[in-house]
Amino acid sequence: MTDDKIIGIWILGDQLWMGQSALQSCVDKKHHQVIFIESLRHAQELPYHLQKLVLVWSAMRHFAEELKQAGWNVTYKQAEDFQTPLIEWIQQNQIAELRVMTPSDRPFAKLIESLNLPCQIQFTPNNRFIWGDAEFIQWASSRKRLIMEDFYREGRKRFDILMVGDLPAGGRWNFDKDNRQPPKGKLKLPEALWFECDRITQDVIDFVIQSPAFKDSQKYWQIQPFRWGVTRQQALQVLDFFIQTRLSNFGPYQDAMVTGEQTMWHAMLSPYLNLGLIHPLEVVQAAEKAYYENQGEWELNSIEGFIRQILGWREYMHGIYIYMGEDYPTKNWFNHAQPLPEFYWTGNTQMNCLYQILKQVKEIGYAHHIQRLMILNNFALIAGISPQELEDWFHAAFIDAYDWVMQTNVIGMGQFADGGMMASKPYAASANYVNKMSDYCKNCYYNPRDRTGEKACPFNFFYWDFLARHYDSLKNNHRMSQMLRNLERMSGEELGKIRDRASEWHKINSLT
C-alpha cells in the first residue's frame, strides 16, 4: 500500500461506534474519507415503523458529527439509492479502496456486492457480537444438535462470565425456573428512562412526517412522542439506569405482561445494541460487575437471567443466522399459508392481549420477548399464518428489527418453520398461558376458559385445531406427548365444534 492511496469507509446504519472494524483499520484520519448514506428507496422496502426510521437516521447523523469532531473527513448524503452518491463520492475523492464492515444482514451484503463502483470493495470483519462468525461456525459444526443451553454454557466458560473457576456461580447454570412468576398482586414497577428530542432528531422527525414516501406508514405507526436515545452516551445512560434501578429485580417477572406497562423490568437496550451504539460484551460485563458489588443484597437469578438473554440468546440467534443456509427464510415446515390478519397492522381486534400489545407497538415500536413470542408469534402459529408474512411484519413493526434478528426469532423460534433446527418443540399455547402470565384476559370480550361457545377465546380453539391439524407431524416429539394425549381424550363432538370455530374465524376475517 502506498502512502497516497485514499481509503474510503462506508459506515452502515447499524455500525455506529468508534470501535467498529472498518474505522479501526484506518489509523490516519486526515488521509481517509468516511461516508454515511440515507437511502430513501431502502427505507421503503417495507412499511417500517416511523420511529425506527427516526432512530436509525438520527443516530447516524449524531455519529457522523461525533466523527467530524474526532478529526475524520465525513460526507453525509441523503439520496434515492446507495450507488449514485457512492460513485460521486469515490470519484471526487479519488478513492482507490472502499472498506465496509461486513453487514450483519445477508441481503445487505449482497446489495453491496452488486454495486458497480469504480474502486475495490474490502469487507472488514464484523466485530459487533461477542462471538465471531467463524467461532460460532466452528462450534456448531462439531454439534449433532444446536442447543442454546449448550452454547450459553460454552459462552460463560469462554468469556469467564459468572464463573468460579470451572463452575458456574451459585452452583447452577440456569435459574430460569425462578424467573417465571405471573403478575399477581400489586407490583411496584420501575420507571423507564426516556429522552427529549434535540435539533437533529427533530429535523429527522419533520422530514419523515413531510415526506410523501412515508404517508402510508403513518396509517399504522405513531411517530411522536419520540423518546428513544440516539447516541452512545445515551445508550450508556440506559445501561447504567437499568443496572441501578431494574437489574436486581429483573428476573422473577421477566415473562409477565401487565396492561399499560410497556417496559416492566426490561432493559430496553436492544435498539442500541442492534445499532452498534453499545457492545454486548460491555453490557454483560457491566451486569456481572454490578452483581459482585451487590452480592449480599441481589439474587443471582435476576442477573443470570439477564446475562443469558445477551450472552446466550442474542448471540445464539446471530450465530444460527450465520450458520443456516440462504434458504432458511423460506422454510415452512407446517405449510402454513393463511394471510396475516389486517389487525396486526391496525390493532383493531377484540382479543385484548393482542390489542394491548399492538397498541404498544404502534406507540413505541417495542414489546418484550414474551409478548412477541407467546402472543404475537403464538397466535400466528396456531392460526396457520404464513411465517414469511409474519416475519415481514415483525421486521417492519419493531424498532430493534433487522434481518438477522427476525429470521431466527420468527421463522425458527416463533413459527417452528424450520422443523426444529432451533427449538425442541413449537411454542404453541392456549388462552390458559395468556391468562396466567398477564392481566389481559380480565377485560377481554372473550372467555379464556371457553373453547367452543360464542365468546370462546380464539387462542383456545386455534390451539386445539393446531394440534389436530398437525397431529402426525408432532406425535413423535416427546415434549408434545402430554398435550396430544389431552387431544386424544377429547370427544369427537367437541373437537368438531372447535375445528368449526377455527374455520369460521378464518372466513369472518377474510383469511380463506
C-alpha positions as CSV (number, residue, x, y, z in Angstrom):
1,M,0.0,0.0,0.0
2,T,1.4,3.4,-1.0
3,D,1.2,6.4,1.3
4,D,-1.0,8.3,-1.1
5,K,-3.7,5.6,-1.5
6,I,-7.0,7.1,-0.4
7,I,-9.2,4.7,1.5
8,G,-12.9,5.3,1.9
9,I,-15.0,4.0,4.8
10,W,-18.8,3.4,4.3
11,I,-20.5,3.3,7.7
12,L,-23.8,1.5,7.7
13,G,-26.7,2.5,9.9
14,D,-26.2,-0.4,12.4
15,Q,-22.5,0.0,12.9
16,L,-22.3,3.2,14.8
17,W,-19.4,3.2,17.2
18,M,-15.7,4.1,17.1
19,G,-14.6,0.5,17.7
20,Q,-16.1,-0.9,14.5
21,S,-13.6,-2.7,12.4
22,A,-13.7,-0.5,9.2
23,L,-12.8,2.6,11.2
24,Q,-10.2,0.8,13.3
25,S,-8.5,-0.5,10.1
26,C,-7.6,3.1,9.2
27,V,-5.3,5.0,11.6
28,D,-4.7,8.1,9.5
29,K,-8.0,10.1,10.0
30,K,-7.0,13.0,7.8
31,H,-5.9,10.9,4.9
32,H,-9.1,8.8,4.6
33,Q,-12.7,9.6,3.8
34,V,-15.9,8.5,5.6
35,I,-19.4,8.4,4.2
36,F,-22.9,7.9,5.6
37,I,-25.9,7.4,3.2
38,E,-29.6,7.6,3.9
39,S,-31.3,5.7,1.1
40,L,-35.0,6.5,0.6
41,R,-35.5,3.5,-1.6
42,H,-34.0,1.2,1.0
43,A,-36.2,2.8,3.7
44,Q,-39.3,1.9,1.7
45,E,-38.6,-1.8,1.2
46,L,-41.2,-2.5,4.0
47,P,-43.6,-0.1,5.7
48,Y,-41.1,0.4,8.6
49,H,-42.2,1.8,11.9
50,L,-41.7,5.6,11.7
51,Q,-39.8,5.6,15.0
52,K,-37.4,3.0,13.5
53,L,-36.6,5.4,10.7
54,V,-36.1,8.3,13.1
55,L,-33.9,6.2,15.4
56,V,-31.6,5.0,12.7
57,W,-31.2,8.2,10.8
58,S,-30.9,10.4,13.9
59,A,-28.3,8.0,15.3
60,M,-26.4,8.1,12.0
61,R,-26.4,11.9,11.9
62,H,-25.2,12.1,15.5
63,F,-22.4,9.6,15.0
64,A,-21.3,11.5,11.8
65,E,-21.0,14.6,13.9
66,E,-19.0,12.7,16.5
67,L,-16.6,11.5,13.9
68,K,-16.2,15.0,12.5
69,Q,-15.3,16.3,15.9
70,A,-12.8,13.5,16.3
71,G,-11.0,14.6,13.1
72,W,-12.4,12.4,10.4
73,N,-13.3,13.7,6.9
74,V,-17.0,12.9,6.8
75,T,-19.5,13.1,4.0
76,Y,-23.2,12.7,4.7
77,K,-25.7,12.1,1.9
78,Q,-29.4,11.6,1.6
79,A,-30.3,10.0,-1.8
80,E,-32.7,7.8,-3.6
81,D,-30.3,4.9,-3.6
82,F,-26.8,3.9,-2.4
83,Q,-24.9,3.6,-5.6
84,T,-25.3,7.1,-7.0
85,P,-23.8,9.1,-4.0
86,L,-21.1,6.4,-3.6
87,I,-19.9,6.7,-7.2
88,E,-19.9,10.5,-7.0
89,W,-18.0,10.5,-3.6
90,I,-15.5,7.9,-4.8
91,Q,-14.7,9.9,-7.9
92,Q,-14.5,13.3,-6.2
93,N,-12.1,12.0,-3.5
94,Q,-10.1,9.6,-5.9
95,I,-10.8,6.7,-3.5
96,A,-8.9,3.5,-4.5
97,E,-10.5,1.2,-1.9
98,L,-13.8,1.2,-0.1
99,R,-13.9,-0.5,3.3
100,V,-17.1,-1.6,4.8
101,M,-17.5,-3.7,8.0
102,T,-19.2,-6.9,7.0
103,P,-23.0,-6.3,7.3
104,S,-24.9,-8.3,9.9
105,D,-27.7,-8.8,7.4
106,R,-27.1,-11.1,4.5
107,P,-29.3,-9.2,2.0
108,F,-27.3,-6.0,2.6
109,A,-24.0,-7.8,2.0
110,K,-25.4,-9.0,-1.4
111,L,-26.6,-5.5,-2.2
112,I,-23.1,-4.1,-1.6
113,E,-21.5,-6.8,-3.7
114,S,-23.9,-6.0,-6.6
115,L,-22.9,-2.3,-6.7
116,N,-21.0,-1.2,-9.8
117,L,-18.4,1.0,-8.1
118,P,-15.2,2.4,-9.6
119,C,-13.0,1.1,-6.8
120,Q,-12.2,-2.1,-4.9
121,I,-14.5,-3.1,-2.1
122,Q,-13.0,-4.6,1.0
123,F,-15.1,-6.1,3.8
124,T,-13.6,-5.9,7.3
125,P,-14.7,-8.5,10.0
126,N,-17.9,-7.8,11.8
127,N,-17.0,-7.2,15.5
128,R,-20.5,-6.2,16.7
129,F,-21.0,-9.5,18.5
130,I,-19.3,-11.4,21.4
131,W,-18.7,-14.5,19.3
132,G,-17.0,-14.1,15.9
133,D,-18.8,-15.7,12.9
134,A,-16.0,-18.2,12.4
135,E,-16.0,-19.1,16.1
136,F,-19.8,-19.9,16.0
137,I,-19.5,-21.9,12.8
138,Q,-16.6,-24.0,14.3
139,W,-18.7,-24.6,17.5
140,A,-21.8,-25.5,15.6
141,S,-20.0,-27.8,13.1
142,S,-19.0,-30.1,16.0
143,R,-22.5,-30.5,17.3
144,K,-25.2,-33.0,16.5
145,R,-27.9,-30.6,17.6
146,L,-27.6,-26.9,18.2
147,I,-29.0,-26.5,21.7
148,M,-29.0,-22.9,23.0
149,E,-28.2,-24.1,26.6
150,D,-25.1,-25.8,25.5
151,F,-24.0,-22.7,23.6
152,Y,-24.7,-20.5,26.5
153,R,-22.7,-22.6,28.9
154,E,-19.8,-22.6,26.4
155,G,-20.0,-18.8,26.2
156,R,-20.0,-18.5,30.0
157,K,-16.8,-20.5,30.2
158,R,-15.1,-19.0,27.1
159,F,-15.6,-15.4,28.3
160,D,-15.4,-16.1,32.0
161,I,-18.8,-14.7,32.9
162,L,-20.4,-15.6,36.3
163,M,-17.8,-18.4,36.8
164,V,-16.0,-19.6,39.9
165,G,-13.1,-21.5,38.4
166,D,-14.7,-24.1,36.1
167,L,-18.0,-24.0,37.8
168,P,-21.0,-21.6,37.4
169,A,-21.6,-19.0,40.2
170,G,-24.3,-20.2,42.5
171,G,-23.8,-23.8,41.5
172,R,-26.3,-23.7,38.7
173,W,-26.0,-22.6,35.1
174,N,-29.6,-21.7,34.7
175,F,-32.1,-20.1,37.1
176,D,-34.9,-19.9,34.6
177,K,-37.4,-21.7,36.9
178,D,-37.1,-18.8,39.3
179,N,-37.9,-16.3,36.6
180,R,-41.5,-17.2,35.5
181,Q,-43.7,-15.6,38.1
182,P,-47.1,-14.3,37.0
183,P,-48.1,-10.7,37.7
184,K,-50.1,-11.4,40.8
185,G,-50.9,-8.7,43.4
186,K,-49.9,-5.1,43.1
187,L,-46.5,-4.8,41.5
188,K,-44.3,-1.7,42.1
189,L,-42.9,-1.2,38.6
190,P,-39.8,0.9,37.9
191,E,-39.8,4.0,35.7
192,A,-38.2,3.9,32.3
193,L,-35.5,6.2,31.1
194,W,-36.6,8.3,28.0
195,F,-35.0,11.3,26.3
196,E,-36.2,14.6,24.8
197,C,-35.5,15.2,21.1
198,D,-32.7,17.5,20.2
199,R,-32.5,19.6,17.0
200,I,-31.0,16.7,14.9
201,T,-33.7,14.3,15.9
202,Q,-36.5,16.8,15.4
203,D,-35.2,17.5,11.9
204,V,-35.4,13.8,11.1
205,I,-39.0,13.7,12.5
206,D,-40.0,16.6,10.5
207,F,-38.6,15.1,7.3
208,V,-40.3,11.8,7.8
209,I,-43.6,13.4,8.6
210,Q,-43.4,15.6,5.5
211,S,-42.1,13.0,3.1
212,P,-44.7,11.5,0.7
213,A,-42.7,8.3,0.8
214,F,-43.9,7.5,4.3
215,K,-47.5,8.6,4.1
216,D,-48.8,5.0,4.1
217,S,-46.8,4.1,7.1
218,Q,-48.4,7.0,9.1
219,K,-51.6,4.9,9.0
220,Y,-50.0,2.3,11.1
221,W,-47.3,3.8,13.3
222,Q,-47.1,6.7,15.7
223,I,-44.0,8.9,15.3
224,Q,-44.4,11.3,18.3
225,P,-43.6,11.5,21.1
226,F,-40.2,10.0,20.1
227,R,-38.3,9.3,23.3
228,W,-35.5,6.8,22.4
229,G,-31.8,7.6,22.8
230,V,-29.8,8.3,19.6
231,T,-26.2,8.4,20.8
232,R,-23.7,6.1,22.5
233,Q,-23.7,8.4,25.6
234,Q,-27.5,8.0,25.9
235,A,-27.2,4.2,25.4
236,L,-24.7,4.0,28.2
237,Q,-27.1,6.1,30.4
238,V,-29.8,3.5,29.7
239,L,-27.5,0.7,30.6
240,D,-26.5,2.4,33.9
241,F,-30.1,3.3,34.7
242,F,-31.1,-0.4,34.1
243,I,-28.4,-1.7,36.4
244,Q,-29.2,0.8,39.1
245,T,-33.0,0.6,39.1
246,R,-34.1,-2.6,37.4
247,L,-31.5,-5.4,37.2
248,S,-31.8,-6.6,40.8
249,N,-35.5,-7.4,40.3
250,F,-35.4,-8.2,36.6
251,G,-35.7,-12.0,36.9
252,P,-38.9,-13.0,38.6
253,Y,-41.3,-11.1,36.4
254,Q,-39.4,-11.0,33.1
255,D,-42.2,-13.1,31.4
256,A,-45.1,-11.2,33.0
257,M,-47.4,-8.9,31.0
258,V,-49.4,-6.1,32.5
259,T,-51.9,-3.7,30.8
260,G,-50.4,-0.3,30.2
261,E,-46.9,-1.3,31.3
262,Q,-44.7,-1.0,28.2
263,T,-41.3,-1.9,29.7
264,M,-41.8,-3.8,33.0
265,W,-38.2,-4.5,34.4
266,H,-36.7,-5.0,30.9
267,A,-33.5,-3.2,30.0
268,M,-34.7,-1.5,26.8
269,L,-31.2,-1.9,25.4
270,S,-32.0,-4.0,22.2
271,P,-32.4,-0.9,19.9
272,Y,-29.0,0.4,21.0
273,L,-27.3,-3.0,20.8
274,N,-28.6,-3.6,17.3
275,L,-27.4,-0.2,16.1
276,G,-23.9,-0.8,17.4
277,L,-24.1,2.1,19.9
278,I,-23.2,-0.3,22.7
279,H,-21.4,-3.6,22.6
280,P,-23.0,-6.8,24.1
281,L,-19.9,-7.8,26.0
282,E,-19.7,-4.4,27.8
283,V,-23.4,-4.9,28.7
284,V,-22.7,-8.4,30.1
285,Q,-19.6,-7.4,32.0
286,A,-21.4,-4.3,33.5
287,A,-24.2,-6.6,34.8
288,E,-21.7,-9.1,36.2
289,K,-19.7,-6.3,37.9
290,A,-22.8,-4.9,39.5
291,Y,-23.8,-8.3,40.8
292,Y,-20.5,-8.9,42.5
293,E,-20.6,-5.4,44.0
294,N,-24.1,-6.1,45.4
295,Q,-23.8,-9.8,46.0
296,G,-25.1,-9.6,49.6
297,E,-28.3,-8.0,48.5
298,W,-29.0,-9.1,44.9
299,E,-30.4,-12.5,43.9
300,L,-28.4,-14.3,41.3
301,N,-31.4,-15.4,39.3
302,S,-32.1,-11.9,38.0
303,I,-28.5,-11.3,36.9
304,E,-28.1,-14.7,35.4
305,G,-31.4,-14.4,33.5
306,F,-30.4,-11.1,32.0
307,I,-26.9,-12.2,31.0
308,R,-28.5,-15.4,29.4
309,Q,-30.6,-13.1,27.2
310,I,-27.5,-11.3,25.9
311,L,-24.6,-13.8,26.0
312,G,-26.9,-16.8,25.4
313,W,-30.0,-15.9,23.4
314,R,-28.9,-12.9,21.3
315,E,-25.5,-14.4,20.4
316,Y,-27.2,-17.7,19.6
317,M,-29.7,-16.1,17.3
318,H,-27.0,-14.3,15.4
319,G,-24.9,-17.5,15.2
320,I,-27.8,-19.5,13.8
321,Y,-28.4,-16.9,11.2
322,I,-24.8,-17.1,10.1
323,Y,-24.8,-20.9,10.2
324,M,-28.0,-21.7,8.4
325,G,-28.3,-21.7,4.6
326,E,-29.7,-19.0,2.4
327,D,-33.0,-20.9,2.1
328,Y,-33.7,-20.6,5.8
329,P,-36.1,-17.6,5.4
330,T,-38.3,-19.6,3.0
331,K,-38.8,-22.6,5.4
332,N,-42.4,-23.5,6.3
333,W,-42.4,-26.9,8.0
334,F,-46.2,-26.8,8.7
335,N,-47.0,-25.4,5.2
336,H,-48.9,-22.6,6.8
337,A,-50.3,-20.2,4.2
338,Q,-53.1,-18.1,5.8
339,P,-52.5,-14.3,5.1
340,L,-51.5,-12.2,8.0
341,P,-54.7,-10.7,9.7
342,E,-55.2,-7.0,9.0
343,F,-55.4,-6.3,12.7
344,Y,-51.6,-6.9,13.1
345,W,-51.3,-3.6,11.2
346,T,-54.4,-1.7,12.6
347,G,-54.7,-3.2,16.1
348,N,-58.5,-3.5,15.6
349,T,-59.3,-6.8,17.4
350,Q,-61.5,-7.8,20.3
351,M,-58.7,-10.0,21.6
352,N,-57.5,-7.8,24.4
353,C,-54.0,-9.3,24.7
354,L,-53.3,-8.7,21.0
355,Y,-55.0,-5.3,21.1
356,Q,-52.8,-4.1,24.1
357,I,-49.6,-5.3,22.6
358,L,-50.3,-4.0,19.1
359,K,-51.3,-0.6,20.6
360,Q,-47.9,-0.5,22.4
361,V,-46.0,-1.5,19.2
362,K,-47.8,1.3,17.3
363,E,-46.8,3.8,20.0
364,I,-43.1,2.9,20.5
365,G,-42.2,0.0,18.2
366,Y,-41.4,-2.2,21.1
367,A,-42.7,-5.2,23.1
368,H,-40.8,-7.5,25.3
369,H,-39.8,-11.1,24.4
370,I,-42.8,-12.9,25.9
371,Q,-45.2,-10.5,24.3
372,R,-43.5,-11.2,21.0
373,L,-43.2,-15.0,21.4
374,M,-46.2,-16.1,23.3
375,I,-48.8,-13.6,22.0
376,L,-47.8,-12.3,18.5
377,N,-46.0,-15.3,17.3
378,N,-48.1,-17.9,19.2
379,F,-51.4,-16.6,17.7
380,A,-49.9,-16.6,14.1
381,L,-48.6,-20.2,14.7
382,I,-51.8,-21.8,15.9
383,A,-53.9,-19.9,13.3
384,G,-51.8,-21.1,10.5
385,I,-50.4,-17.8,9.3
386,S,-47.7,-17.7,6.7
387,P,-44.3,-17.5,8.5
388,Q,-42.9,-15.3,5.8
389,E,-45.8,-12.7,6.0
390,L,-45.4,-12.7,9.8
391,E,-41.6,-12.2,9.6
392,D,-42.1,-9.2,7.2
393,W,-44.5,-7.7,9.7
394,F,-42.1,-8.2,12.6
395,H,-39.3,-6.7,10.6
396,A,-41.4,-3.6,9.7
397,A,-43.0,-3.1,13.1
398,F,-40.2,-3.3,15.7
399,I,-37.6,-0.6,16.4
400,D,-34.9,-3.2,17.0
401,A,-35.7,-5.4,14.0
402,Y,-33.1,-6.5,11.5
403,D,-32.9,-9.4,9.1
404,W,-30.5,-11.4,11.3
405,V,-32.8,-10.9,14.4
406,M,-36.2,-11.6,12.8
407,Q,-35.4,-14.6,10.7
408,T,-34.3,-16.7,13.6
409,N,-36.7,-15.4,16.1
410,V,-39.8,-15.7,13.9
411,I,-39.1,-18.3,11.3
412,G,-37.2,-20.5,13.7
413,M,-38.3,-19.9,17.3
414,G,-41.8,-18.4,16.9
415,Q,-43.2,-20.4,14.0
416,F,-41.2,-23.6,14.2
417,A,-41.0,-23.3,10.4
418,D,-37.5,-24.9,10.3
419,G,-38.9,-28.1,11.8
420,G,-37.0,-28.0,15.0
421,M,-33.5,-26.9,14.0
422,M,-33.6,-24.4,16.9
423,A,-36.5,-25.2,19.2
424,S,-37.2,-28.6,20.6
425,K,-41.0,-28.0,20.3
426,P,-43.4,-25.4,18.8
427,Y,-44.1,-22.5,21.2
428,A,-47.9,-23.1,21.0
429,A,-50.2,-22.3,23.9
430,S,-53.9,-21.7,24.6
431,A,-55.5,-18.8,26.5
432,N,-54.6,-20.5,29.7
433,Y,-51.0,-19.3,29.3
434,V,-52.1,-15.8,28.5
435,N,-54.4,-15.7,31.5
436,K,-51.7,-17.0,33.8
437,M,-48.9,-14.6,32.7
438,S,-50.9,-11.4,32.2
439,D,-53.9,-9.4,33.3
440,Y,-55.2,-9.0,29.7
441,C,-58.0,-11.6,30.0
442,K,-59.7,-9.7,32.8
443,N,-61.0,-7.0,30.4
444,C,-61.4,-9.1,27.3
445,Y,-64.6,-9.8,25.2
446,Y,-63.6,-13.4,25.0
447,N,-63.7,-16.1,27.8
448,P,-60.3,-17.6,28.4
449,R,-61.8,-20.8,29.6
450,D,-64.2,-21.4,26.7
451,R,-63.3,-23.5,23.7
452,T,-66.4,-23.5,21.6
453,G,-69.0,-21.0,22.8
454,E,-69.9,-17.7,21.3
455,K,-67.2,-16.0,23.3
456,A,-64.7,-18.7,23.1
457,C,-61.2,-17.3,23.0
458,P,-59.5,-17.8,19.6
459,F,-56.3,-18.8,21.4
460,N,-58.3,-21.9,22.6
461,F,-60.0,-23.2,19.5
462,F,-57.0,-22.4,17.3
463,Y,-54.6,-24.2,19.8
464,W,-56.6,-27.4,19.7
465,D,-57.2,-27.1,16.0
466,F,-53.4,-26.7,15.5
467,L,-52.7,-29.9,17.5
468,A,-55.4,-31.8,15.5
469,R,-54.1,-30.4,12.1
470,H,-50.5,-31.4,12.8
471,Y,-51.0,-34.5,14.9
472,D,-49.0,-36.7,12.6
473,S,-46.1,-34.2,12.5
474,L,-46.0,-33.8,16.2
475,K,-46.7,-37.3,17.6
476,N,-43.0,-38.3,17.7
477,N,-42.0,-35.1,19.6
478,H,-41.8,-36.3,23.3
479,R,-42.3,-32.7,24.5
480,M,-45.7,-32.6,22.9
481,S,-46.9,-36.0,24.2
482,Q,-48.9,-34.7,27.1
483,M,-50.8,-32.2,25.0
484,L,-51.5,-34.8,22.3
485,R,-52.8,-37.2,24.9
486,N,-55.2,-34.5,26.1
487,L,-56.3,-34.1,22.5
488,E,-56.9,-37.8,22.2
489,R,-59.2,-37.8,25.2
490,M,-61.3,-35.0,23.7
491,S,-64.7,-36.1,22.4
492,G,-65.2,-36.1,18.6
493,E,-68.1,-33.8,19.0
494,E,-66.1,-31.2,21.0
495,L,-63.2,-31.4,18.6
496,G,-65.6,-31.0,15.7
497,K,-67.0,-27.8,17.2
498,I,-63.5,-26.5,17.9
499,R,-62.4,-27.0,14.3
500,D,-65.6,-25.4,13.0
501,R,-64.9,-22.3,15.1
502,A,-61.4,-22.1,13.7
503,S,-62.7,-22.4,10.1
504,E,-65.5,-19.9,10.8
505,W,-63.0,-17.4,12.3
506,H,-60.9,-17.5,9.1
507,K,-63.9,-16.9,6.9
508,I,-65.1,-14.0,9.0
509,N,-61.7,-12.4,8.9
510,S,-61.4,-13.0,5.2
511,L,-58.4,-15.2,5.5
512,T,-59.5,-18.1,3.3
